[in-house]
Amino acid sequence: MKLLDPMNSPDDVTKSIREANSATGTATDETYAVRSLSRALRILLCFDVVHPEWPLAELAKATGLNKTTVYRLLKTMEASRCLTTTGPSGK
């Protein structure tokens, strides 16, 4: 295992996971993945120097996730002090 480049896009990460799973030759590898963690990482990977803040709707669109799912994961990450909301828009 090695740490992926933090500048990878969420699509790059998803592709890397699929490639790693197919390289092992077993169909059960994906069974061990935690879907909620994968989704949370897709959200976190959207944040960078160019995009330090995201409105909920745009973040949902960028990740391809349902807006309610993104909201719940953001609230969980906020409770864990990984993210914080800024301003009245809730960015």
C-alpha positions in Angstrom: 0.0 0.0 0.0 1.1 3.6 -0.6 -0.5 7.0 -0.2 -2.0 8.3 -3.4 -1.2 11.8 -4.6 -3.5 14.2 -2.7 -4.0 16.1 -5.9 -5.9 13.2 -7.5 -9.5 13.9 -8.4 -12.3 11.9 -6.8 -12.7 10.1 -10.2 -9.0 9.2 -10.2 -9.4 7.7 -6.7 -12.4 5.7 -7.8 -10.5 4.4 -10.8 -7.5 3.5 -8.7 -9.7 1.5 -6.3 -11.3 -0.4 -9.2 -7.9 -1.1 -10.8 -6.4 -2.3 -7.5 -9.4 -4.6 -7.0 -9.2 -6.1 -10.5 -5.4 -6.5 -10.2 -5.8 -9.0 -7.4 -7.9 -11.3 -9.5 -10.6 -11.8 -6.9 -14.1 -10.5 -7.1 -14.6 -10.3 -3.4 -12.0 -7.5 -2.7 -14.6 -4.8 -3.2 -16.8 -6.5 -0.6 -14.4 -5.4 2.0 -14.6 -1.7 1.1 -16.6 0.5 3.4 -18.9 2.5 1.1 -19.6 5.3 3.5 -15.8 5.9 3.9 -15.3 5.8 0.2 -18.0 8.5 -0.2 -16.6 10.6 2.6 -13.2 10.5 0.9 -14.7 11.5 -2.4 -16.1 14.6 -0.6 -12.8 15.4 1.1 -10.8 15.1 -2.1 -12.9 17.9 -3.6 -11.3 20.4 -1.2 -8.0 22.0 -2.2 -6.3 25.3 -2.5 -8.4 26.3 -5.5 -11.6 25.1 -3.9 -11.4 25.6 -0.1 -15.2 26.0 0.2 -18.1 24.3 -1.5 -21.9 24.9 -1.5 -23.8 21.7 -0.8 -25.4 21.5 -4.2 -22.1 22.0 -6.0 -20.3 19.5 -3.8 -23.1 16.9 -4.5 -22.8 17.5 -8.2 -19.0 17.3 -8.1 -19.0 14.0 -6.3 -22.0 12.5 -8.1 -23.6 11.8 -4.7 -27.1 12.5 -3.6 -27.4 15.9 -1.8 -28.8 14.3 1.3 -25.9 11.8 1.5 -23.4 14.6 1.1 -25.2 16.7 3.8 -25.1 13.8 6.3 -21.5 13.0 5.6 -20.6 16.7 6.0 -22.4 16.9 9.3 -20.5 13.8 10.5 -17.2 15.2 9.4 -18.1 18.5 11.1 -18.9 16.7 14.3 -15.5 15.0 14.1 -13.9 18.4 13.5 -12.6 17.5 10.0 -14.6 20.3 8.4 -16.4 23.4 9.5 -19.2 25.5 8.0 -18.4 29.1 7.1 -20.8 32.0 6.7 -24.6 32.1 6.5 -24.6 30.1 3.2 -23.3 27.1 5.1 -20.3 26.6 2.8 
